[in-house]
C-alpha cells in the first residue's frame, strides 16, 4: 500500500521553481527511495538513479572531474543518488554538478546525518534544500482515514510503529519478523560503520536501556556505570543514535530559575515499533505497564512531524522543578510559550501553579484521547 508523503508536494515545488538540489535525510526503511521514485514519476523526467551502496560509478562520483561527471549524466534530466553518505567527497562533487549543470535536477538521500551532513554542509551551503523524512505520520494517514478510523488505528501505531512497510502486514508474526529484521539488519549498521564503534554489543545494550527509560530523565553517569562505560562514551553513542534517526533528546526548559531542572535530558524514539522490538515487548496496551510512556513518545514524535509538515521554526522541551511540578512538553514559537500535559486516558489536568506563576503569559493545554488529533493533524 502506497501512502502519499507530505514532503512530496514540497519537494516537487522546490525542484520546479529552484535550481538548488534536494537532500532528504531519514532512517533506513523510512521510505526515502519510494518517495523519490514517486517524485521522479510525477516529474516524468529521464532520471539516472545511483546508489552509494553499489561500487558502480563511484570512481566518477568521487573524481572532482567535470568532464567525467558530464559523461555520466549526459542526456539525463534528473540525478538521484541514494545512500549518498557512503560516497567519499560527495559534497564537493555535488557542488561541481550543481554549479556547472544548472538544468540537471539533483536529489540526494542519506540514512545517516552523522556522515552525510559533515560531507555536504560546507561545500553545499546555499545550494540545497534539506528535509527530514519521518516514519508515516497520522497526518498522512488522515488523507484516506477519517477520525474514527484513526482512533481505531492508534494502538497499532503505539505497538508496531509507523515504518511504511509495517502497513502491508496483517499478522502479528509478520509484523514481529519485519521489525526484528529492521533491528538486526539496519539499526546498527551506520552506527558501527561510521561511528568507529569498537564494541557493537555496547550499542545494543545502551539502546535497550534507553528503550526501558523513555519518558524519564536519563543519567549518563548511571548508564555508564551499568554498561562499564565512561559518561563521555555514553554521550557520544547517544549522539550517534540521534544522527542515525533512532532516538531524539528532549531537554529541560528554563529561564535560569534555580528551581527548574535542566541537567538531564529525556530520550525518546523516532519509531515505537523499533523501541518495542528492542525490549521484545509487542503486547497489547491492556497487558503493558508502559502505555503512558508510549503515549507520551507517540504525541511527541507526531507533533514533530506536524511542525515539520508546516515548516515552522520552533524549540521543544519538557519542564520540571526540583519540587516535582512538571509539564510533559513545552513548545516555543515566535517568542510565545505553550505548555502541554499529556494524559493517556480522557482525564484532564490544570496548569501547574509553578508554571503559571513563572510564565503567566504562556498558554496551557491538556492533551488526552479526546483532543489529541487536533494536536497532531495539520
N, C-alpha and C positions, 0 to 999 in steps of 0.2 A: 504494500500500500504506500503510495507516494503522498507525502504531506507537504504542501507548499510552505516554504520557509519565508518568514517575514523579510529576510535580507534580500530576497530575490529582486523585488521591485527597486530597492535602494541601490543595489549593485548595477542593475540594468540602467538606471538613470545616470549613475556616475560614468559608466562606460560609454553611454551615448552622448553625454554632454561634456566630457572632460578627456584630456589626453593623458591623464595620470593612470598608473596601474592600480590594481586592487590586490590587497593582501588579506587573506582570510585565515585567522587562527582558530584552533579548536582541537579538542581531544580526538584521539583516534576513534573511529567508528561513529562520530557525531554527525556525519552526513556531508562533509565538505565536498567530496568528489561528486556526490549525487547533486548537490546544489549547483556546482559549476557546470556539470553536464546539462542541467536544466536551463541554465543561463545561455550556454552555447546553442542549445536547441532553439531557444526563443530568439536569439540574435540571428540565427540562420547564417552564420559565418563559417568560412573554411578555417578549421581550428587544428593546430598542432598540439597534441597532448603528450607531455613528457612526465616522467615520474622519477623523483630523486632516489627512489629505492632501486632503480634499474641503472646499470652502468652504461647503457647505450646513450651516446651523445654527450656524456658527462664531460668528455675532453673538450668539446666545443663550448659548453656552458661554463667552463672554468678557464677558458683561454684568454679572455680580455681582447680577443681578436675580432674586430668588427667584420672583417671580410668573411671569416669562418661563420660567425653568427648569422650574417646575412644569407649565406649559402644554406644555412639550416632552416631559416624561417621564410625564405622567399616563397612567394605565391600563397602564403597564409595570411589571414586577416586577424587571427587571434592566437596567442600563445598561452597555454595553460601548463604551469609547472606544479605538479602535486608533490607533497612532502619535500619542499624546497630546502628545508633545514639540513638535508643530507648532502647538499651540493656546496663544496668549498668555494669561497669567494663569490657566492651567488649575488651578494649585494652590489658589488662593483660591476658585475656583468649585466645585471638588470639595469643599472644606471646607464651603461653603454647602449642597451636596447632602447630604453625609454627616451634617451637624449637624441638618438640617431634614427630611430624608426618610429616617428610620432603617429603614424597611421596604423601601427600594429597595436591592437588591444592586448593587454597583459593581465593575467590573473595568476596569483601565486598562493598556494596554501601550505600550511605547516601545522603539525600536531604538537609542536613544542616551541614556545616562545623563548625558551632559555637559550636556544642556539640560533634560531632564525632571526629573532629581533636584534641580537647583537651583530649579526652579519649585514643587516639591511638598514638599521636605524640611521647611521651617519651618511652612507652614500645615497640613500633614497629619500632624504629629508625633502619634503615638499613635492615629491614625485609620486606618492602612492596614497590611496585611501586604505585605512586599516580597519578591519572588523573582527569581532569575536563571534563565532557560531557556537551557540549553546545546544544542549540537548533540546528535543522538541518542547515547546512551551505550551501552556494551557491556552494562550492567546492564539497560537497556530492551530490548536485543536478546535478552537471556537469557530473556525471558518466552516466546519461541517458538523459540529455538535452543538446542540442547544445547552442551556444552563443545567437542565435536569440531567442530561447525558454526561456533562462534565462532572457533575456531582457524583454520578454513578461510577465514573472513571477514576475518582480521586484515590481510592485505596490501591488500585493498580499502580498508580504513579508513585505512591508512598512506598510501596514494596518493591516494585520492579524497575522503577526509574523511567527515564524518557529517551533512551537512545533510540534512534529511528527504527532499527531492526527489531527491537523488542515488540513493536506493534504488530509485526507479522506473525507472531507465535501465539497460539491459543492455550496450549497445555502448560501446566506448571513445570513439567520436566524439560520442555523445550526452552522455556524462559531461564530456568536454572542453568541449563547447559550453555546457553548463549552467554549469560553473564559470567559464568566460570571461564569460558573460553576468552572473553574480553579481558578478564582479570589476569589470566595466565599468559596470554599471548601478546597483549598490547600494553597493559597498565604500567609495567615496569621497564618497558623497552627503552624509551627515551631517557628515563631517569638513570638507568645503568649506563647507557651508551654515552650520553652527553654530560652526565654529572660526575663522572670519574668515581663511581661507587665501588669501593674495594670489597665490601661485604653485602651483597644483594639481600641476604636474609634480614639484615637490619632494617632495610627499607620496608620490607613486608611486615615485620613486627611493629615498626613505628606506625605504618598505615592502619594496622589493626587496632593499636592503642588509640589512635585518633578517632577511628570509627566508633569505638566504645564511648568516647568523650564528647561527641557532638553536643552542642548546646551548653557546654561547661567551659569555664576558663581553664586554659591549658598552661601548666607549669613546665617550661622547657627543662628546668633542673630535675624535676621529678621524672619526666620522660627519659632524660639522660641516665638517671640512676637506675631506672627499671631496665634499660637496654644496655647498660655498661658503656655509655657513650658520653662525650662531653656535651655541655649545653650548646656550645657553638656548632658542633656537628649536627645536633638535632635541628637547630635553627636553619642550617644550610640545607638539610634534607627537606624540611618543610617548604623552604623557598623553591627548591627544585620541583616539588609536588605542585606548588602553585603555578609555576611556569609551564608545567605539563597539563594544566587544567584538570587536576584531580581534586584538589581542595582549594579553599579560599579562606582568608582570615577576616575576622571582624574585630576591630579594635574598640577600646573603650572611649566613650565621648567625655570630654571635659573642657571646661573653660578655666582650667587651673584652680578649681576649688579643691581644697585639701582633702575633703571628704569623699571625692569621687575616685573610683577605681579605674586605673588605666594600664597598670603594669602588665597584665596578662591578656592575651587575645583569646577569642573563641575561634575554633576551626570547624568549618562546615564542608560538605561535599557538593561538587557540581552535579552529581547524579546519585540518587538514593539507591538505585539498583546496585551500583558499584559498591556503595557503602555497605549495604546489607549482605552482599555476597562475601565481602571481606570478613565479616563476622559469622558467616554461614547461617544467617537467620532470614529466611524468606517466609516466615509465619504470617498469618493474617493479623490484622490490628488487634482483634479481640484476644489473641494469645500472646501479646507482646507487653513488655513493661517500658518500652521506649517510644511509644506512639506520640507523646508530647514533643519529644526531641525531633522525630521525623516531621511532624507538623511545622515546627519552627524552621527546620532546614528547608522544607518544601516552600514555605512562604518567602524565605529569604532569596532562594535562587530564582523563583518565579518573579519576584519583584525586580531582581537584577535583569532578567530577560525583558520585563516590561519597560524598564528605564532604557535599556539598550535599543528596543524597538522604537522608542520615541526620540532616541539620540539626545537624551538630556544629560547635562553635566550635574553630578551630584556626589556627595560623600555619604558613607553609611557607617554606622557604629552600633554598639549596644551601650546601655548606660546603667551604672550601678554605683551605689555608695557603700562605704565601709559599714554603715548601719543596716544594710540589707535591702534598701529600696532599689528597685531596678525597673528598666524597660527593656524589652527584648530587642527593639530595633529603633534606631534614630536615623533620620534622613535629613540632610541639609542641602537645600536647593535655593540658589539665588539669594543667599543670606537668610533664608527662612528655615526654621526648625520644625520638624514633625516627629512626634514620639508615638510609638506603637507598642501595644501589648498584645501578644498572641495567645489565644485560648483555643484549645483543640476541640472543645465542645461548643455549646451555644451560650455559655456564660459570658457575662460582660464584666468589666472592671473599671474602676475610677482612676483618674490621673493620679499618680503618686504625689503626695503633698510636697515632698522634697524637690521633685522636678518642676512642679507648678511654681514653687517659691523661687527656685534658682532661675527658671526660664519662663517668666509669666507670659511672654508673647508667643511661645511655642504652641503649636496645635497638638492635640492628642486624640487618638482613636484606638479602640479595642477591636482587633480583627479576630473573628471567630467563623464558625461554619456558616453563619447566616450572611456574612458580608464579604467573605474572602475573595470572591470573584471580582468584586468591584476594585479590590486592591491590586489584582494581578492581570486583569484583562485590559488591553489597550484598544 
